[in-house]
C-alpha cells in the first residue's frame, strides 16, 4: 500500500479528521464531537481511538502511516507544547508526546489551528502557487496565519499571526475581548460588522432596508450592500477601511506574495476584496502595492489539509 498520513483539525465543538495520500489527495474525512469534560482530558484519547478505528477499517498497516498532523486552538511551541487552550480546558503540556504515546506513531506535528489552515490554503487552496502568504480568517473573531517560504511563522511563543488584535482605531472606547481597545476584530469579524452597522444606523438618518430587522447578521449587511443599499454600502466601506489598514501594516512587516481571505464572512465574496484593496493600496508603501488577493477555497477542510501538510 502507498504511504498515508492523517490530518486533524481540533475545534471547540468538533474534531475534523482526514486521511491523505502523500501526494496530497484527500481519501476520507470524518468528524466527532469534542469532549471537553474534565479539562479536555478525553480529547486526545478520542482522536487516537478514531484514527486507530480508521486504520482497522481500511486495513492500513501502521508502517504505512508516515505521521499525524494536528491543529489546535491556541499557541503552540515548536516542540508541540501547547501554552493553554482555554476553550478546551487545557493547560501547558506536550500534545505531540501524548499523541505519540496514544497512537504508537512517532511523527506527530502540532500547530495553531489558524496557522495550519493558512498552510492548507497555500498548499491546495486559494494560496496555491505562492510561497509566502498571509491568511486572514474573518469569522466570529479575526484570526490569521503567516506562511514564509512555505513554512508556518510561529514566533517565540507560537502566537505569531494574531491579526485580529492589530490596533486600527485610537478613538474606540469599548474593549475588545483581548482587553485592548481598537482591535481589527472589533470591526472586521462577523460580530464586528454587526457592531459597525448598529452604530451607523443610530448615527445616520439615511433610509436603509437594514432598519426593518430586529437583529442583524453579517450576511444581511453584505447582501444589502450588494443590492445597492447606500447605508449598508457605507458600513462595508468602513469594514474595508479597517481591514485594508491592518493588511498594509502586515505587508510592511512580512512582505507576502498574497493575502488569502477566509472564514465565514468571506462567503460574501469579492465585495470584501473590492472594498478592502483600495484602502490597502492607499496605506502601504509603493514597493508593497499590487499584491495578490484571493478568497480561500478549502472552507472547513483547510485545517485538515494544513495538518497533513505539516507532516508531509
C-alpha positions in Angstrom: 0.0 0.0 0.0 1.1 3.6 -0.7 2.1 5.8 2.3 -0.6 7.7 4.1 -1.0 10.4 6.8 -3.7 11.8 9.0 -4.7 15.5 9.3 -6.7 16.6 12.4 -8.4 19.9 13.0 -9.3 20.2 16.7 -12.1 22.6 17.3 -14.1 23.6 20.4 -17.2 21.7 19.2 -16.0 19.1 16.7 -12.8 17.3 15.7 -12.4 17.0 12.0 -10.1 14.3 10.6 -8.8 13.4 7.2 -6.8 10.5 5.7 -4.4 11.7 2.9 -2.1 10.1 0.4 1.4 11.6 0.4 0.7 13.3 -2.9 -2.0 15.4 -1.1 -5.2 13.6 -2.1 -7.9 13.5 0.5 -9.0 9.9 0.7 -11.5 10.1 3.5 -12.8 12.6 6.1 -15.0 12.3 9.2 -15.6 14.1 12.5 -16.6 13.5 16.0 -17.7 15.6 19.0 -15.0 17.4 21.1 -15.4 16.1 24.6 -14.3 19.0 26.9 -15.3 17.4 30.2 -12.7 17.2 33.0 -10.5 19.9 31.4 -10.4 18.1 28.0 -8.7 15.0 29.3 -10.6 12.7 26.8 -9.9 14.7 23.6 -6.6 13.2 22.5 -7.7 9.7 23.6 -10.8 10.1 21.4 -8.6 11.2 18.5 -6.2 8.3 18.9 -9.1 5.8 19.1 -10.7 7.3 16.0 -7.5 7.1 14.0 -7.0 3.5 15.2 -10.5 2.6 14.1 -9.9 4.1 10.6 -6.7 2.2 10.3 -8.5 -1.1 11.1 -11.5 -0.2 8.9 -9.3 0.4 5.8 -6.8 -2.4 6.7 -3.9 0.1 6.8 -0.5 -1.1 8.1 0.9 1.1 10.8 4.2 1.2 9.0 2.4 2.8 6.0 1.4 5.8 8.1 4.0 8.5 7.8 2.6 10.7 10.6 -0.3 12.7 12.1 -0.6 16.4 12.0 -3.0 18.3 14.3 -4.1 21.9 14.5 -5.2 23.1 18.0 -7.0 26.4 19.0 -4.1 28.0 20.9 -0.4 29.0 20.9 1.9 26.0 20.1 5.7 25.9 20.7 8.0 24.3 18.1 8.3 21.1 20.1 4.5 20.5 20.1 3.8 22.0 23.5 0.6 24.0 23.8 0.5 27.1 26.0 -3.0 26.7 27.2 -6.1 26.1 25.0 -8.6 27.9 27.1 -11.8 26.8 25.2 -10.6 23.1 25.6 -9.7 23.4 29.2 -6.1 22.5 28.5 -3.1 23.9 30.4 0.5 23.6 29.3 1.6 20.2 28.1 3.1 18.4 25.1 0.4 17.3 22.6 2.9 15.7 20.4 4.3 13.5 23.2 0.8 12.5 24.4 -0.5 11.7 21.0 2.7 9.7 20.2 2.1 7.5 23.3 -1.6 7.0 22.4 -1.2 6.1 18.7 2.3 4.5 18.6 3.1 6.8 15.6 6.3 8.7 16.0 5.9 11.5 13.6 3.5 13.9 15.2 3.3 17.6 14.2 1.3 20.2 16.1 0.4 23.7 15.1 -2.0 26.6 15.9 -5.3 26.0 14.0 -5.3 29.3 12.1 -1.6 28.8 11.1 -2.4 25.3 10.0 -5.4 26.5 7.9 -3.1 29.0 6.2 -0.7 26.2 5.3 -3.6 24.2 3.9 -4.7 27.1 1.7 -1.2 27.7 0.5 -0.9 24.0 -0.4 -4.2 23.1 -2.0 -6.4 26.2 -1.8 -6.6 29.9 -2.6 -2.9 30.4 -1.9 -1.7 27.8 -4.5 1.3 28.9 -6.5 2.6 31.2 -3.7 5.4 30.5 -1.2 4.6 33.4 1.1 1.1 34.1 2.1 -0.9 35.8 4.9 -4.3 34.2 5.5 -6.9 36.3 7.3 -9.8 34.4 8.8 -13.0 36.5 9.2 -15.3 34.6 11.5 -16.7 35.1 15.0 -13.3 36.7 15.6 -10.5 37.6 13.3 -7.6 35.1 13.1 -4.7 34.7 10.8 -1.7 32.7 9.7 1.6 33.7 8.2 3.4 31.3 5.8 7.0 32.3 4.8 9.0 30.1 2.3 6.2 27.5 2.6 6.7 27.2 6.4 4.4 28.4 9.2 5.8 31.5 11.0 5.1 30.7 14.7 7.1 33.2 16.7 8.7 32.8 20.0 5.7 31.5 21.9 3.6 30.2 19.0 1.4 33.4 18.9 2.5 34.9 15.6 -0.4 35.7 13.2 -2.7 37.2 15.8 -4.0 39.5 13.2 -7.3 40.2 14.9 -5.6 42.2 17.6 -3.7 44.7 15.4 -4.6 48.2 16.6 -6.5 50.2 14.0 -8.6 52.8 15.8 -7.4 55.1 18.6 -10.9 56.5 19.1 -12.5 53.3 20.2 -13.9 53.3 23.8 -15.3 49.8 24.0 -13.0 46.9 25.0 -12.1 44.0 22.7 -12.2 40.5 24.1 -8.4 40.6 24.5 -8.7 43.6 26.9 -7.4 46.2 24.5 -9.4 48.8 22.5 -9.5 49.5 18.8 -8.5 46.0 17.6 -9.3 44.9 14.0 -11.5 42.1 15.4 -13.9 44.8 16.7 -14.7 45.9 13.1 -13.9 43.0 10.6 -15.3 39.9 12.4 -18.9 38.8 11.9 -19.8 40.4 15.2 -17.7 43.5 14.3 -19.6 44.2 11.1 -22.9 44.0 13.0 -21.4 46.3 15.7 -20.4 48.8 13.0 -23.9 48.6 11.5 -25.7 49.2 14.7 -23.6 52.2 15.4 -24.0 53.7 12.0 -27.8 53.0 12.0 -28.0 55.1 15.1 -25.8 57.9 13.9 -27.3 58.3 10.4 -30.7 59.4 9.1 -30.3 57.5 5.8 -33.0 55.2 4.7 -32.0 51.6 4.7 -33.5 48.1 4.4 -31.4 47.2 7.4 -33.8 49.2 9.7 -36.5 46.6 9.3 -34.6 43.8 11.0 -34.9 43.2 14.7 -31.5 41.5 14.7 -28.7 41.9 12.1 -26.2 39.4 10.8 -23.1 40.0 8.7 -24.7 38.2 5.7 -27.8 40.5 5.8 -25.5 43.6 5.7 -23.3 42.4 2.9 -26.4 41.3 0.8 -27.9 44.7 1.4 -24.7 46.4 0.2 -24.6 44.3 -2.9 -28.2 45.2 -3.7 -27.4 48.9 -3.6 -28.4 49.9 -0.1 -26.5 53.1 0.5 -26.1 52.9 4.3 -25.1 49.2 4.0 -22.5 50.2 1.5 -21.2 52.8 3.9 -20.9 50.1 6.6 -19.0 47.7 4.3 -16.8 50.6 3.2 -15.8 51.2 6.8 -15.2 47.5 7.3 -12.9 47.6 4.2 -11.1 50.6 5.6 -10.1 48.9 8.8 -9.2 45.6 7.1 -7.1 47.4 4.4 -5.2 49.5 7.0 -4.4 46.3 9.0 -3.2 44.4 6.0 -1.0 47.3 5.0 0.7 47.0 8.3 1.2 43.3 7.9 2.6 43.7 4.4 5.2 46.2 5.7 6.3 43.5 8.2 6.4 40.3 6.2 6.0 41.3 2.5 3.9 38.3 1.4 3.2 37.3 -2.2 -0.5 37.2 -1.5 -3.3 37.6 1.0 -5.9 34.9 1.3 -9.3 35.8 2.9 -11.2 33.0 4.6 -13.7 32.4 7.4 -17.5 32.6 7.3 -17.6 36.3 6.4 -15.5 35.6 3.3 -18.6 33.9 1.8 -19.7 37.4 1.0 -17.2 37.1 -1.9 -15.3 39.6 -3.9 -17.1 42.6 -2.3 -14.7 42.1 0.6 -11.6 42.3 -1.7 -13.1 45.2 -3.7 -13.7 47.3 -0.5 -10.5 46.4 1.3 -8.0 46.6 -1.6 -8.4 50.3 -2.3 -7.7 51.2 1.4 -4.8 48.8 1.4 -3.3 50.5 -1.6 -3.6 53.9 -0.1 -1.9 52.9 3.2 1.0 50.9 2.0 4.4 51.9 0.7 5.0 51.9 -3.1 7.1 48.7 -3.1 4.3 46.7 -1.5 1.5 47.8 -3.8 -0.3 45.4 -6.2 -0.3 42.3 -4.0 -2.4 39.3 -5.0 -5.7 39.0 -3.0 -7.6 35.7 -3.1 -10.6 34.2 -1.4 -10.0 30.9 0.5 -11.1 27.8 -1.3 -11.0 24.9 1.2 -13.7 26.1 3.6 -13.9 23.9 6.7 -11.3 21.4 5.2 -8.4 23.9 5.3 -7.4 22.7 8.8 -7.1 19.0 7.9 -5.2 19.8 4.7 -2.8 22.0 6.6 -2.3 19.5 9.3 -1.5 16.8 6.7 1.0 19.2 5.0 2.9 19.7 8.3 3.6 16.0 8.2 4.4 15.8 4.5 
